[in-house]
Amino acid sequence: MLIDWFTVGAQVLNFVVLVWLMKHFLYQPVLNAIAAREKRIADQIADAAAKEKQAVTERKTFEDKNASFDQQRAGLLDKATADAKAEGLRLADEAQKAALVLASKHEHALAMQAAHLQQTIAGRAALEVFAVARKTLGDLADVDLESRMVGVFSRRLRELPDSAKTQLAAALKPGAEPAVVRSHFALPADQQAAIQNEVNVCFSADVSLRFETTDGAVCGIELSAGGQKLAWTIADYLRDLQQSVAALLVPAAKPAAAPKHPDAVAP
């Protein structure tokens, strides 16, 4: 069998050309496409990983912010609760103080009303006793009350203790302001003269006296000079009645001090 080397060479040449053509126009583009696809896939995977990492970071940041917000909200809620409780206590305390002040004012107003009523009752009682005593003395002894008062006052003046007489004598010394004799009624001239004479004899001096009437000395006579005072009135005897009335009006009140003797000399 004869070999046609020309044909073999042509076929070899054709095969080499075919291989070169396939490699240049088919195999290399396929390799390039495969490499490009692999690169694209790798880039996508890297991008997905980066996005996943960013998402994890953002999620952690969000969770931290959410936890911080919950903590701040809890703190604000606790503060608001504490402030509301403190405000409630303050308002309750103010309301209690206002109630106490109102109760005190009401109690003071009641005490003032009771004192006014007590004073009114005592004053009316004094006037009634004055009228009854005047009528009784006039009916039984045929002596008016005023003249009897002058007699009692003169006797009290003579019976003054030495210490009280010394104090009153110092106030009645010559050259001093005239002593004032006050009475609820206007003393007639003879009774004024009787008192003047009794004072001069008692203090062994010519004492200047000025006679006045006043609503204060209910049924009685008062001698005052230089801050010293000698008084005899039925008001002293009515003080017990006044205290009894006060005890009825205000049972919880403390008992008043015992009344002074009507002959006491007050500075």
Solvent accessible surface area in square Angstrom, and as a share of the most:
residue,aa,sasa,rsa
1,M,229,1.02
2,L,174,0.87
3,I,101,0.51
4,D,86,0.45
5,W,179,0.63
6,F,169,0.70
7,T,55,0.32
8,V,59,0.34
9,G,39,0.37
10,A,38,0.29
11,Q,112,0.50
12,V,83,0.48
13,L,113,0.56
14,N,95,0.49
15,F,130,0.54
16,V,83,0.48
17,V,65,0.37
18,L,94,0.47
19,V,68,0.39
20,W,142,0.50
21,L,71,0.35
22,M,91,0.41
23,K,123,0.52
24,H,100,0.45
25,F,130,0.54
26,L,100,0.50
27,Y,120,0.45
28,Q,78,0.34
29,P,63,0.39
30,V,69,0.39
31,L,67,0.33
32,N,81,0.42
33,A,61,0.47
34,I,85,0.43
35,A,58,0.45
36,A,54,0.42
37,R,152,0.55
38,E,109,0.49
39,K,133,0.56
40,R,126,0.46
41,I,75,0.38
42,A,53,0.41
43,D,73,0.38
44,Q,105,0.47
45,I,110,0.56
46,A,62,0.48
47,D,69,0.36
48,A,58,0.45
49,A,55,0.42
50,A,58,0.45
51,K,124,0.53
52,E,114,0.51
53,K,151,0.64
54,Q,106,0.47
55,A,54,0.42
56,V,93,0.53
57,T,79,0.46
58,E,98,0.44
59,R,164,0.60
60,K,126,0.53
61,T,60,0.35
62,F,135,0.56
63,E,86,0.39
64,D,75,0.39
65,K,137,0.58
66,N,69,0.36
67,A,61,0.48
68,S,51,0.33
69,F,117,0.49
70,D,56,0.29
71,Q,139,0.62
72,Q,114,0.50
73,R,138,0.50
74,A,51,0.39
75,G,39,0.38
76,L,123,0.61
77,L,117,0.58
78,D,95,0.49
79,K,124,0.53
80,A,59,0.46
81,T,84,0.49
82,A,59,0.46
83,D,74,0.38
84,A,66,0.51
85,K,141,0.60
86,A,58,0.45
87,E,73,0.33
88,G,37,0.36
89,L,115,0.57
90,R,112,0.41
91,L,91,0.45
92,A,60,0.46
93,D,64,0.33
94,E,83,0.37
95,A,61,0.48
96,Q,112,0.50
97,K,119,0.50
98,A,62,0.48
99,A,59,0.46
100,L,112,0.56
101,V,79,0.45
102,L,125,0.62
103,A,58,0.45
104,S,67,0.43
105,K,131,0.55
106,H,111,0.49
107,E,119,0.53
108,H,115,0.51
109,A,43,0.34
110,L,91,0.45
111,A,51,0.40
112,M,112,0.50
113,Q,117,0.52
114,A,16,0.13
115,A,52,0.40
116,H,127,0.57
117,L,83,0.41
118,Q,34,0.15
119,Q,126,0.56
120,T,43,0.25
121,I,67,0.34
122,A,16,0.12
123,G,34,0.33
124,R,168,0.61
125,A,22,0.17
126,A,7,0.05
127,L,91,0.45
128,E,111,0.50
129,V,63,0.36
130,F,17,0.07
131,A,51,0.40
132,V,93,0.54
133,A,29,0.23
134,R,87,0.32
135,K,137,0.58
136,T,57,0.33
137,L,50,0.25
138,G,32,0.31
139,D,96,0.50
140,L,146,0.73
141,A,55,0.42
142,D,129,0.67
143,V,65,0.37
144,D,76,0.39
145,L,5,0.02
146,E,20,0.09
147,S,40,0.26
148,R,128,0.47
149,M,7,0.03
150,V,10,0.05
151,G,35,0.33
152,V,13,0.08
153,F,2,0.01
154,S,11,0.07
155,R,91,0.33
156,R,42,0.15
157,L,1,0.00
158,R,131,0.48
159,E,103,0.46
160,L,11,0.05
161,P,81,0.51
162,D,118,0.61
163,S,77,0.49
164,A,13,0.10
165,K,56,0.24
166,T,93,0.54
167,Q,94,0.42
168,L,0,0.00
169,A,39,0.30
170,A,65,0.50
171,A,17,0.13
172,L,14,0.07
173,K,127,0.54
174,P,121,0.76
175,G,88,0.84
176,A,44,0.34
177,E,147,0.66
178,P,51,0.32
179,A,1,0.01
180,V,12,0.07
181,V,1,0.00
182,R,70,0.25
183,S,2,0.01
184,H,52,0.23
185,F,21,0.09
186,A,81,0.62
187,L,13,0.07
188,P,63,0.39
189,A,83,0.65
190,D,100,0.52
191,Q,19,0.08
192,Q,57,0.25
193,A,61,0.47
194,A,48,0.37
195,I,1,0.00
196,Q,45,0.20
197,N,91,0.46
198,E,25,0.11
199,V,0,0.00
200,N,37,0.19
201,V,101,0.58
202,C,22,0.13
203,F,25,0.10
204,S,102,0.66
205,A,34,0.27
206,D,132,0.69
207,V,8,0.05
208,S,65,0.42
209,L,25,0.12
210,R,113,0.41
211,F,54,0.22
212,E,63,0.28
213,T,83,0.48
214,T,43,0.25
215,D,120,0.62
216,G,62,0.59
217,A,6,0.05
218,V,25,0.14
219,C,0,0.00
220,G,0,0.00
221,I,1,0.00
222,E,32,0.14
223,L,0,0.00
224,S,22,0.14
225,A,8,0.06
226,G,72,0.69
227,G,55,0.53
228,Q,34,0.15
229,K,74,0.31
230,L,2,0.01
231,A,22,0.17
232,W,26,0.09
233,T,12,0.07
234,I,20,0.10
235,A,43,0.33
236,D,28,0.14
237,Y,117,0.45
238,L,22,0.11
239,R,79,0.29
240,D,76,0.39
241,L,75,0.37
242,Q,63,0.28
243,Q,46,0.20
244,S,61,0.39
245,V,18,0.11
246,A,25,0.20
247,A,60,0.47
248,L,147,0.73
249,L,60,0.30
250,V,58,0.33
251,P,117,0.73
252,A,100,0.78
253,A,56,0.44
254,K,183,0.77
255,P,128,0.81
256,A,66,0.51
257,A,88,0.68
258,A,89,0.69
259,P,50,0.32
260,K,150,0.63
261,H,114,0.51
262,P,16,0.10
263,D,24,0.12
264,A,50,0.39
265,V,28,0.16
266,A,36,0.28
267,P,139,0.88
